[in-house]
Amino acid sequence: MENNELIAQCRAAAAVWLDSPLIDEETKAGVRAMTEAADTTDTTDTTDLVDAFYRTLEFGTGGLRGIMGPGTNRMNRYIVGQATQGLANYLKKCFADREQISVVVGHDCRNNSRLFAETVADIMSANGIKVYLFDDLRPTPEVSFAIRHLGCQSGVNITASHNPREYNGYKAYWEDGAQVLAPHDTGIIEEVNKVGLADVNMNARPELIETIGEEIDRIYLEKIKTLSIDPACIARQKDLKIVYTPLHGAGRQLIPDSLRLWGFENVHCVEAQMVKDGDFPTVVSPNPENAEALTLALDLAKEIDADIVMASDPDADRVGMACKNGDGEWVLVDGNQTCMLFLYYIIKNRKAQGKMRGDEFIVKTIVTTELIKAIADKNGIKMYDCYTGFKWIARQVRLSEGKETYIGGGEESYGFMAEDFVRDKDAVSACSLLAEICAWAREQGKTLYDVLMDIYLEYGLKLNRTINVVKPGKSGADEIKAMMERFRAEPPASIGGSPVIVTKDYATLEERDAEGRTTPIEQPETANVLQWYTAAGDKISVRPSGTEPKIKFYLEIAATMRCAGCYAHALASADERVEAMKRDLGI
C-alpha cells in the first residue's frame, strides 16, 4: 500500500474514534495529537498515527499484546473491551447448557493492569458470567491454578510478561487452565472480530463479581509444596543462602512464602525490587533473561556470599538464575541450561527416592536443547517435542492424562512447569524446586555450576545462543515476512561451515534430507518455523515471535568437552561459530 493510501486509511480509522461518543475525551486528545503530528512529517509510514491505526491489534491464539495508548493497534480499555465481549460471546455459545458460566480474572503489576482487569470483570458480569477477580496482582500460574480449582470455564490474565514497560497484554485461558488451543482459539478470534465499539456491554453486575485472594494463595502454595522430591535434604540444608528478586512484579509475595514453606530459612529479597511498580524503575527491561535485570540481585549476592540468585518476571511465570562457577565468579545460567537442570534433577532424584512408577514422561519445545532428549533416552523416560509456548506443553499433559505421569516440561525461554495442577509455566514452583536442587548439590559439596558440568560430561555438550532481530511497526512486520519467504525460497546449503543435512519446515510439516527425500513431521497443526540440522551436529531454528515485533534465531552448537576445565574454551569456540552462522544467515 502506498504511503498516501495508508495514511488515508489511518485517518479514517482515527476519525471513527474521534466521532464516537463511546471514546473518552482523554483518549480523543491523544488521537488528535497523532493526526496533527502526521500533518508535519514526511515519513508517514512511521508516524505514531500509522502505527496506532494501521490495523486492529490482533487477538491471536495467545490473546493480545501491544504497546499501551490510544488507537486500534494499541492496548487500551476499548480494545480490551472488544476482546472481552468476543470471549464472553464465545463462552455463552460453548456453555449454553450451563446454568452459570464462570471465569477467573487476574493481572500483574503493569501500568493499567488493574484498570484492564476490572474492565474485563465488568464486561463479563454484564454478560451474566460469574467473575472471580483477584484482589491484587498475582502470578500467571496462580490464575491457571484458580481456573481449575474453582471449576471455571475460562480465565483472563492481564499481563505482557517480560516485555518492556510500555507494553501490556491479555492472556485468555480455557477450562483446563491452559491458554486456548484449537478449535477454541479460532472460535474466539472469530467472535472478537465481529465486535465493534458499540457492541460491548458495559452494564456491570457487581453481584456477579467475587473478590478472591489469600484463600487461593494458601491452597496453591500447599499444592506446590507437594512437588518437593527430597524434603529431608532441604531440612539439612535449610540455611542455604538464597537471593531473590521479583523485578517489581507478581512474585514478590508468593515466591518468598513458597521458599519458606519448603523449609528454606535464609531467603534474602532485593528490597528495591520488591516494590510493585509498572515503570520498572530499577531495570532497563524486566526480563530475567537479560543480565542487566539481575544486577541488583548479584550485588546483594556478592555482599552476603549467597549460594544462588533467582529472579522472576513481572507475571512470575519465568525464572532466571545465576550461580558461582568453578572460580567462585557469578555466572548466568541460560534458559536451556535451567530446563536441563530441572529435568536432570527430577529424573535422577525421583529414581533415587523410589518415586518412579514407570509411566513418566517429560516435554520440551522444538527449539529447546536436544541434550534433554539425550537425558530422557538414557534414563528410559518418554519425551515429547512440541511447539513453542506452554499451551502446547499443557496440551500434551491433557492428552496423556490418566495414561502417563507428567513429571516436568520446559522451554528455552526460561519457563518450566513441574506440576500438572497448573497448566502454564510457573516461576513459583520453579524457584522452590531450584532451591532444592541447589541444596542437593551443596550436600555433595557442589554448586549448580558443578552439576551443569556433570551433565555435559555425561551427556555431551551443546551450547545455545538466541538472537533476536527486532523489526517494529508495519514496515518491520513486512520485513520479517520477507525474511521467512527468502529462507524458504533460498535455503542455506551450509551454516557455520557445516553442510545442512536436514531441513524441517513446520509450515508444510515436511522434513527433507540432503538427498531430497521427505518425511512427514508429526505436529497437530502447521507453524511458521524453519529448522536446519548440520553435519556437525548443530541445530538452527528460526521463527517470528508471536508476541513481540521480532524474528528469533535459536542456534544450538555441538561442541567437545573432555573435562570441566574445558568449558570456557568450548564457549569461546562456540561464539566464533555463532559469528559464522550469523553471516551465513544474513543477520
C-alpha positions as CSV (number, residue, x, y, z in Angstrom):
1,M,0.0,0.0,0.0
2,E,1.4,3.4,-0.9
3,N,2.0,5.9,1.9
4,N,-0.8,8.2,0.9
5,E,-3.3,5.3,0.8
6,L,-2.0,4.1,4.2
7,I,-2.2,7.5,5.8
8,A,-5.8,8.0,4.5
9,Q,-6.8,4.6,5.9
10,C,-5.4,5.5,9.3
11,R,-7.0,8.9,9.3
12,A,-10.4,7.3,8.6
13,A,-9.9,4.8,11.4
14,A,-8.9,7.7,13.7
15,A,-11.9,9.7,12.7
16,V,-14.2,6.9,13.8
17,W,-12.7,7.1,17.3
18,L,-12.9,10.9,17.3
19,D,-16.5,10.9,16.3
20,S,-17.6,8.1,18.7
21,P,-19.5,9.1,21.9
22,L,-18.1,5.9,23.4
23,I,-14.5,7.1,23.5
24,D,-13.5,9.3,26.4
25,E,-12.1,12.8,25.9
26,E,-8.6,12.0,27.2
27,T,-8.2,9.3,24.6
28,K,-9.6,11.6,21.9
29,A,-7.0,14.2,22.8
30,G,-4.3,11.6,22.2
31,V,-5.7,10.7,18.8
32,R,-5.9,14.4,17.8
33,A,-2.3,14.9,18.7
34,M,-1.3,12.0,16.5
35,T,-3.3,13.3,13.5
36,E,-1.8,16.7,13.9
37,A,1.7,15.3,14.1
38,A,1.1,13.3,10.9
39,D,0.5,16.6,9.1
40,T,4.0,17.8,9.8
41,T,6.1,14.8,8.9
42,D,7.3,13.3,5.5
43,T,7.7,9.8,6.9
44,T,4.1,8.9,7.1
45,D,4.7,5.2,7.3
46,T,6.5,5.6,10.7
47,T,4.3,8.2,12.4
48,D,2.5,7.3,15.6
49,L,-0.8,7.7,13.8
50,V,0.0,4.9,11.3
51,D,1.4,2.6,13.9
52,A,-1.6,3.2,16.2
53,F,-4.3,2.8,13.5
54,Y,-2.9,0.8,10.5
55,R,-4.6,-2.3,11.8
56,T,-6.7,-3.5,14.8
57,L,-4.5,-5.2,17.4
58,E,-4.9,-8.8,16.5
59,F,-6.5,-11.1,19.0
60,G,-4.3,-14.1,18.3
61,T,-4.1,-17.6,19.7
62,G,-2.5,-16.3,22.8
63,G,-4.7,-13.2,23.3
64,L,-3.5,-9.7,22.9
65,R,-0.1,-8.0,23.5
66,G,0.9,-4.5,22.4
67,I,2.0,-1.0,23.3
68,M,-0.4,0.9,25.6
69,G,-2.1,4.0,24.2
70,P,-5.0,5.2,22.1
71,G,-5.7,3.5,18.8
72,T,-6.9,0.3,17.3
73,N,-3.4,-1.2,17.3
74,R,-2.8,-0.3,20.9
75,M,-3.6,-1.8,24.3
76,N,-6.4,0.3,25.9
77,R,-9.6,-0.4,27.6
78,Y,-11.6,-0.2,24.3
79,I,-9.6,-2.9,22.7
80,V,-9.7,-4.9,25.9
81,G,-13.4,-4.4,26.0
82,Q,-14.0,-5.7,22.5
83,A,-11.8,-8.7,23.1
84,T,-13.7,-9.5,26.3
85,Q,-17.1,-9.1,24.7
86,G,-16.0,-11.5,22.0
87,L,-14.7,-14.0,24.6
88,A,-18.0,-13.7,26.5
89,N,-20.0,-14.3,23.4
90,Y,-18.0,-17.5,22.6
91,L,-18.3,-18.8,26.2
92,K,-22.0,-18.4,26.0
93,K,-22.1,-20.4,22.8
94,C,-19.9,-23.2,24.1
95,F,-21.5,-23.5,27.5
96,A,-25.1,-22.6,26.7
97,D,-26.4,-25.6,28.7
98,R,-24.6,-24.5,31.9
99,E,-26.6,-22.6,34.5
100,Q,-23.7,-20.4,35.5
101,I,-20.6,-19.8,33.4
102,S,-17.6,-18.5,35.5
103,V,-14.2,-17.1,34.8
104,V,-11.1,-16.1,36.8
105,V,-9.6,-12.6,36.2
106,G,-6.1,-11.7,37.3
107,H,-3.4,-9.2,36.5
108,D,0.3,-8.3,37.0
109,C,2.0,-5.1,38.2
110,R,2.0,-3.2,34.9
111,N,0.5,0.3,34.4
112,N,-3.2,0.0,33.6
113,S,-3.3,-3.7,34.5
114,R,-5.8,-3.2,37.3
115,L,-8.0,-1.0,35.1
116,F,-8.0,-3.6,32.3
117,A,-8.7,-6.4,34.8
118,E,-11.7,-4.5,36.2
119,T,-12.8,-3.7,32.7
120,V,-12.8,-7.5,31.9
121,A,-14.7,-8.2,35.1
122,D,-17.3,-5.6,34.4
123,I,-18.0,-6.8,30.9
124,M,-18.1,-10.5,31.8
125,S,-20.5,-9.8,34.6
126,A,-22.6,-7.6,32.3
127,N,-23.0,-10.7,30.1
128,G,-24.2,-12.8,33.0
129,I,-20.9,-14.5,33.7
130,K,-19.7,-15.1,37.2
131,V,-16.3,-13.5,37.8
132,Y,-13.6,-14.4,40.4
133,L,-11.4,-11.3,40.5
134,F,-8.1,-11.4,42.3
135,D,-7.8,-8.6,44.8
136,D,-4.3,-7.6,43.6
137,L,-1.6,-8.7,41.3
138,R,-1.0,-12.5,41.2
139,P,1.4,-14.8,39.2
140,T,0.1,-16.0,35.9
141,P,0.3,-19.7,37.1
142,E,-1.9,-19.0,40.0
143,V,-4.6,-17.7,37.6
144,S,-4.3,-21.1,35.8
145,F,-4.5,-22.9,39.1
146,A,-7.6,-21.0,40.2
147,I,-9.4,-21.8,37.0
148,R,-9.0,-25.5,37.6
149,H,-9.6,-25.2,41.4
150,L,-12.8,-23.2,41.2
151,G,-14.1,-25.2,38.2
152,C,-14.3,-22.2,35.9
153,Q,-14.8,-22.3,32.1
154,S,-12.2,-19.7,31.3
155,G,-9.9,-17.0,32.6
156,V,-8.1,-13.9,31.7
157,N,-4.8,-12.6,33.0
158,I,-3.8,-9.0,32.1
159,T,0.0,-9.1,31.6
160,A,2.7,-8.5,29.0
161,S,5.0,-11.0,30.7
162,H,8.6,-9.8,30.4
163,N,8.1,-7.1,27.7
164,P,9.3,-3.5,28.2
165,R,7.3,-1.1,30.4
166,E,5.2,0.4,27.5
167,Y,3.5,-3.0,26.8
168,N,0.5,-4.7,28.3
169,G,-1.4,-7.8,27.2
170,Y,-4.3,-10.1,27.6
171,K,-3.9,-13.9,28.1
172,A,-7.0,-16.0,27.6
173,Y,-7.4,-19.4,29.2
174,W,-9.8,-22.3,28.8
175,E,-11.4,-24.6,31.5
176,D,-8.3,-26.8,31.7
177,G,-6.3,-23.9,32.9
178,A,-4.2,-23.7,29.7
179,Q,-4.1,-21.0,27.1
180,V,-6.6,-21.6,24.4
181,L,-5.9,-24.0,21.5
182,A,-7.9,-25.2,18.5
183,P,-10.8,-25.2,18.0
184,H,-11.4,-22.6,20.7
185,D,-8.6,-20.2,19.6
186,T,-10.1,-19.6,16.2
187,G,-13.6,-19.7,17.6
188,I,-12.8,-16.9,20.0
189,I,-10.9,-14.9,17.3
190,E,-14.0,-15.1,15.0
191,E,-16.2,-13.8,17.8
192,V,-13.8,-11.0,18.7
193,N,-13.6,-9.9,15.1
194,K,-17.3,-9.4,15.0
195,V,-17.4,-7.0,17.9
196,G,-17.4,-3.2,17.4
197,L,-17.2,-0.5,20.0
198,A,-21.0,-0.2,20.2
199,D,-21.4,-4.0,20.8
200,V,-19.5,-4.0,24.2
201,N,-21.9,-4.5,27.1
202,M,-20.5,-2.3,29.9
203,N,-23.5,-2.6,32.3
204,A,-21.6,-4.3,35.1
205,R,-23.5,-6.5,37.6
206,P,-21.5,-6.2,40.8
207,E,-23.3,-9.2,42.4
208,L,-21.6,-11.5,39.9
209,I,-18.1,-10.3,40.8
210,E,-16.4,-12.1,43.7
211,T,-13.1,-11.0,45.1
212,I,-10.6,-13.7,45.8
213,G,-7.1,-13.7,47.2
214,E,-5.3,-15.2,50.2
215,E,-7.5,-18.2,50.5
216,I,-6.4,-19.3,46.9
217,D,-2.8,-18.4,47.8
218,R,-2.8,-20.9,50.7
219,I,-4.2,-23.8,48.7
220,Y,-1.9,-23.0,45.7
221,L,1.2,-22.9,47.9
222,E,0.4,-26.1,49.7
223,K,0.0,-27.9,46.4
224,I,3.3,-26.6,45.2
225,K,4.9,-27.9,48.4
226,T,4.0,-31.4,47.3
227,L,6.4,-31.1,44.4
228,S,9.4,-31.4,46.8
229,I,11.3,-34.6,45.9
230,D,13.7,-34.7,48.9
231,P,12.4,-32.6,51.9
232,A,15.0,-34.3,54.2
233,C,17.8,-32.7,52.1
234,I,16.2,-29.3,52.5
235,A,15.9,-29.8,56.3
236,R,19.7,-30.5,56.4
237,Q,20.5,-27.5,54.1
238,K,17.8,-25.1,55.4
239,D,20.4,-22.4,55.8
240,L,21.1,-22.3,52.0
241,K,21.6,-18.6,51.2
242,I,19.1,-17.5,48.6
243,V,18.8,-14.1,46.9
244,Y,15.5,-13.5,45.1
245,T,14.1,-10.6,43.1
246,P,10.6,-10.3,41.6
247,L,11.7,-7.3,39.4
248,H,8.8,-5.3,40.8
249,G,6.3,-8.0,39.8
250,A,3.8,-10.6,41.0
251,G,6.3,-13.0,42.5
252,R,7.0,-10.5,45.4
253,Q,4.8,-12.3,47.9
254,L,4.3,-15.9,46.9
255,I,7.8,-16.9,45.9
256,P,9.4,-15.9,49.2
257,D,6.5,-17.5,51.0
258,S,6.9,-20.7,49.0
259,L,10.6,-20.9,49.7
260,R,10.0,-20.6,53.4
261,L,7.1,-23.1,53.3
262,W,9.5,-25.6,51.7
263,G,11.8,-25.1,54.6
264,F,14.4,-22.5,53.4
265,E,15.2,-20.1,56.3
266,N,17.8,-17.9,54.7
267,V,15.9,-16.0,51.9
268,H,17.1,-12.5,51.0
269,C,15.0,-10.4,48.8
270,V,16.2,-7.4,46.8
271,E,14.2,-4.7,48.6
272,A,14.3,-2.0,45.9
273,Q,12.7,-4.5,43.5
274,M,10.1,-5.8,46.0
275,V,8.2,-2.6,45.3
276,K,5.2,-3.0,42.9
277,D,5.8,-0.6,40.1
278,G,4.8,-0.8,36.4
279,D,7.5,1.6,35.4
280,F,10.2,-0.9,36.5
281,P,12.4,1.9,37.7
282,T,15.5,-0.2,38.6
283,V,15.9,-2.1,35.3
284,V,16.0,-1.2,31.6
285,S,13.7,-4.2,30.9
286,P,12.0,-6.5,33.4
287,N,13.3,-9.6,31.7
288,P,15.2,-12.2,33.8
289,E,16.8,-13.4,30.5
290,N,18.8,-10.2,30.4
291,A,21.9,-9.9,32.6
292,E,21.2,-6.3,33.4
293,A,17.9,-7.2,35.1
294,L,19.9,-9.2,37.7
295,T,22.4,-6.5,38.5
296,L,21.0,-5.6,42.0
297,A,20.4,-9.2,42.9
298,L,24.0,-10.1,42.0
299,D,25.3,-7.1,44.0
300,L,23.4,-8.5,47.1
301,A,24.6,-12.0,46.4
302,K,28.2,-10.8,46.4
303,E,27.7,-8.8,49.6
304,I,26.3,-11.8,51.6
305,D,28.2,-14.6,49.8
306,A,24.9,-16.2,48.6
307,D,24.6,-19.7,47.2
308,I,22.0,-19.0,44.5
309,V,20.4,-16.0,42.7
310,M,16.9,-16.2,41.2
311,A,14.6,-13.7,39.5
312,S,11.1,-13.9,38.2
313,D,9.5,-11.7,35.5
314,P,6.5,-9.3,36.2
315,D,3.8,-12.0,36.0
316,A,6.0,-14.6,37.7
317,D,5.9,-17.4,35.1
318,R,9.6,-17.2,34.0
319,V,12.7,-17.7,36.2
320,G,16.2,-16.5,35.6
321,M,19.1,-17.6,37.7
322,A,22.8,-17.2,38.5
323,C,25.3,-19.3,40.3
324,K,29.1,-19.4,41.1
325,N,31.4,-21.1,38.6
326,G,34.5,-23.1,39.5
327,D,36.4,-19.9,40.1
328,G,33.8,-18.5,42.5
329,E,32.6,-16.0,40.0
330,W,28.9,-15.4,39.4
331,V,27.7,-16.5,36.0
332,L,24.2,-16.5,34.5
333,V,22.5,-19.8,33.6
334,D,20.5,-19.6,30.4
335,G,17.0,-21.0,29.8
336,N,18.2,-24.2,28.1
337,Q,20.6,-25.0,30.9
338,T,17.9,-24.2,33.5
339,C,15.4,-26.5,31.8
340,M,18.0,-29.2,31.5
341,L,19.0,-28.9,35.2
342,F,15.4,-29.2,36.3
343,L,14.7,-32.3,34.3
344,Y,18.0,-34.0,35.1
345,Y,17.4,-33.5,38.8
346,I,13.7,-34.6,38.7
347,I,14.6,-37.8,36.8
348,K,17.7,-38.6,38.9
349,N,16.2,-38.0,42.3
350,R,12.8,-39.4,41.7
351,K,14.7,-42.6,40.8
352,A,16.9,-42.2,43.9
353,Q,13.8,-41.7,46.1
354,G,12.0,-44.7,44.6
355,K,9.2,-42.4,43.3
356,M,9.2,-43.6,39.7
357,R,6.2,-45.7,38.5
358,G,7.4,-46.5,35.0
359,D,4.9,-44.4,33.1
360,E,6.6,-41.0,33.4
361,F,7.1,-38.5,30.6
362,I,8.6,-35.1,30.1
363,V,8.0,-32.4,27.4
364,K,10.2,-29.8,25.7
365,T,9.7,-27.5,22.8
366,I,11.3,-28.0,19.4
367,V,13.7,-25.1,19.8
368,T,14.9,-26.2,23.2
369,T,18.2,-28.1,23.6
370,E,18.5,-31.6,22.3
371,L,20.5,-32.6,25.4
372,I,17.2,-33.1,27.2
373,K,16.3,-35.8,24.8
374,A,19.7,-37.5,25.5
375,I,19.0,-37.4,29.2
376,A,15.5,-38.8,28.7
377,D,16.7,-41.6,26.3
378,K,19.5,-42.7,28.6
379,N,17.1,-42.9,31.6
380,G,14.3,-44.6,29.7
381,I,11.9,-41.7,30.1
382,K,9.5,-40.8,27.3
383,M,9.9,-37.3,25.9
384,Y,7.5,-35.3,23.7
385,D,8.6,-32.5,21.5
386,C,6.0,-29.7,20.9
387,Y,5.7,-26.2,19.6
388,T,7.0,-23.1,21.4
389,G,4.6,-22.0,24.2
390,F,3.3,-23.7,27.3
391,K,-0.2,-24.1,25.8
392,W,1.4,-26.9,23.7
393,I,3.1,-28.5,26.8
394,A,-0.3,-28.3,28.5
395,R,-1.9,-29.9,25.5
396,Q,0.4,-32.9,25.8
397,V,-0.3,-33.1,29.6
398,R,-4.0,-33.2,28.8
399,L,-3.7,-35.8,26.1
400,S,-1.7,-38.1,28.4
401,E,-3.9,-37.6,31.5
402,G,-4.9,-40.9,33.0
403,K,-2.4,-42.8,30.8
404,E,1.0,-41.5,31.7
405,T,2.5,-39.4,34.5
406,Y,3.8,-35.9,33.8
407,I,7.0,-35.0,35.8
408,G,8.2,-31.8,34.1
409,G,8.4,-29.8,31.0
410,G,10.0,-26.6,29.8
411,E,11.3,-24.4,27.1
412,E,14.4,-22.3,26.4
413,S,12.8,-19.0,27.2
414,Y,13.2,-19.5,30.9
415,G,9.9,-21.3,31.6
416,F,9.3,-24.5,33.5
417,M,6.3,-26.4,34.7
418,A,6.9,-29.0,37.3
419,E,3.3,-29.8,38.0
420,D,0.1,-30.8,36.3
421,F,-2.3,-28.9,38.6
422,V,-1.1,-25.7,36.8
423,R,-1.2,-25.6,33.0
424,D,1.3,-22.8,32.4
425,K,4.9,-22.1,33.2
426,D,5.3,-21.4,36.9
427,A,8.1,-19.4,38.5
428,V,6.7,-20.1,42.0
429,S,7.2,-23.8,41.8
430,A,10.3,-23.4,39.7
431,C,12.1,-21.2,42.2
432,S,11.2,-23.6,45.0
433,L,12.5,-26.6,43.1
434,L,15.6,-24.7,42.0
435,A,16.4,-24.1,45.6
436,E,16.0,-27.8,46.4
437,I,18.4,-28.6,43.5
438,C,20.9,-26.2,44.9
439,A,20.5,-27.7,48.4
440,W,21.1,-31.2,46.9
441,A,24.2,-30.0,45.1
442,R,25.6,-28.3,48.2
443,E,25.1,-31.5,50.2
444,Q,27.5,-33.2,47.8
445,G,30.0,-30.3,48.1
446,K,28.9,-29.0,44.7
447,T,27.3,-25.9,43.2
448,L,24.7,-25.8,40.5
449,Y,27.5,-25.0,38.1
450,D,29.3,-28.2,39.1
451,V,26.0,-30.1,38.4
452,L,25.8,-28.5,35.0
453,M,29.3,-29.6,34.2
454,D,28.5,-33.1,35.3
455,I,25.6,-33.2,32.8
456,Y,27.8,-32.0,30.0
457,L,30.4,-34.6,30.8
458,E,27.9,-37.4,30.9
459,Y,25.6,-36.4,28.0
460,G,27.8,-34.3,25.7
461,L,28.0,-30.6,25.2
462,K,25.7,-28.4,23.2
463,L,25.8,-24.6,23.6
464,N,22.8,-22.4,22.8
465,R,22.5,-18.8,21.7
466,T,19.3,-16.9,20.9
467,I,19.5,-13.9,18.5
468,N,16.5,-11.6,18.3
469,V,16.2,-9.3,15.3
470,V,13.8,-6.6,16.3
471,K,11.6,-5.1,13.5
472,P,8.9,-2.8,14.9
473,G,5.9,-1.4,13.2
474,K,4.2,-2.2,9.9
475,S,7.4,-2.0,8.0
476,G,9.1,-4.3,10.5
477,A,6.3,-6.9,10.1
478,D,6.7,-6.8,6.3
479,E,10.5,-7.3,6.7
480,I,10.0,-10.3,8.9
481,K,7.6,-11.8,6.5
482,A,10.1,-11.3,3.6
483,M,12.9,-12.9,5.6
484,M,10.9,-16.1,6.2
485,E,9.9,-16.2,2.5
486,R,13.6,-15.8,1.5
487,F,14.7,-18.6,3.8
488,R,12.1,-20.9,2.2
489,A,12.9,-19.9,-1.4
490,E,16.7,-19.9,-1.0
491,P,17.5,-22.2,1.9
492,P,21.1,-22.2,3.2
493,A,23.3,-25.1,1.9
494,S,25.7,-24.8,4.8
495,I,25.7,-22.9,8.1
496,G,28.7,-22.1,10.2
497,G,31.0,-24.1,7.9
498,S,29.0,-27.3,8.1
499,P,26.6,-28.6,5.4
500,V,22.9,-28.7,6.1
501,I,21.8,-32.3,6.1
502,V,18.2,-32.0,7.3
503,T,15.6,-29.2,6.8
504,K,12.3,-29.1,8.7
505,D,9.6,-26.8,7.6
506,Y,6.7,-26.7,10.0
507,A,4.6,-24.6,7.6
508,T,4.4,-27.7,5.4
509,L,5.0,-30.3,8.2
510,E,7.7,-31.8,6.0
511,E,11.3,-32.9,6.7
512,R,13.8,-33.0,3.8
513,D,17.2,-34.6,3.9
514,A,20.3,-33.6,1.7
515,E,19.2,-36.1,-1.0
516,G,15.8,-34.6,-1.2
517,R,13.9,-37.4,0.5
518,T,11.0,-36.2,2.5
519,T,9.2,-37.5,5.6
520,P,6.1,-36.0,7.4
521,I,6.5,-34.1,10.7
522,E,4.1,-35.1,13.4
523,Q,2.6,-32.0,14.9
524,P,-1.1,-31.1,15.4
525,E,-1.0,-28.1,13.1
526,T,1.3,-26.1,10.9
527,A,3.6,-23.3,12.2
528,N,5.8,-20.6,10.7
529,V,9.0,-22.3,11.9
530,L,12.1,-23.5,10.0
531,Q,14.9,-25.7,11.3
532,W,18.2,-26.8,9.8
533,Y,20.4,-29.6,11.1
534,T,24.1,-29.7,10.1
535,A,26.6,-32.5,9.7
536,A,28.5,-31.0,12.7
537,G,25.5,-31.8,15.0
538,D,24.2,-28.2,15.1
539,K,20.5,-27.2,15.1
540,I,19.4,-23.8,13.9
541,S,15.7,-22.7,14.3
542,V,14.1,-19.5,13.1
543,R,10.6,-18.2,13.8
544,P,8.8,-14.9,14.0
545,S,7.8,-14.1,17.6
546,G,4.1,-14.5,18.3
547,T,4.1,-11.7,20.9
548,E,6.8,-9.2,20.0
549,P,7.9,-7.4,16.8
550,K,10.9,-9.6,16.2
551,I,12.2,-12.7,14.4
552,K,14.1,-15.2,16.6
553,F,17.0,-17.4,15.7
554,Y,17.9,-20.3,18.0
555,L,21.4,-21.6,17.5
556,E,22.5,-24.9,19.1
557,I,26.2,-25.6,18.6
558,A,27.7,-29.0,19.1
559,A,31.0,-28.9,21.0
560,T,33.5,-31.1,22.6
561,M,34.3,-31.0,26.4
562,R,36.6,-33.6,28.0
563,C,36.8,-32.0,31.4
564,A,35.0,-29.3,33.4
565,G,38.0,-27.0,32.9
566,C,37.5,-27.2,29.1
567,Y,34.1,-25.4,29.3
568,A,35.5,-21.9,28.9
569,H,37.4,-22.9,25.8
570,A,34.3,-24.6,24.3
571,L,32.3,-21.4,24.9
572,A,34.9,-19.3,23.1
573,S,34.9,-21.7,20.1
574,A,31.1,-21.7,20.0
575,D,31.0,-17.9,19.9
576,E,33.3,-17.9,16.9
577,R,31.0,-20.3,15.2
578,V,28.0,-18.2,16.1
579,E,29.5,-15.3,14.2
580,A,30.0,-17.5,11.1
581,M,26.4,-18.7,11.4
582,K,25.1,-15.2,11.6
583,R,27.0,-14.3,8.4
584,D,25.6,-17.3,6.6
585,L,22.0,-16.4,7.7
586,G,22.5,-12.8,6.8
587,I,21.7,-11.4,10.3
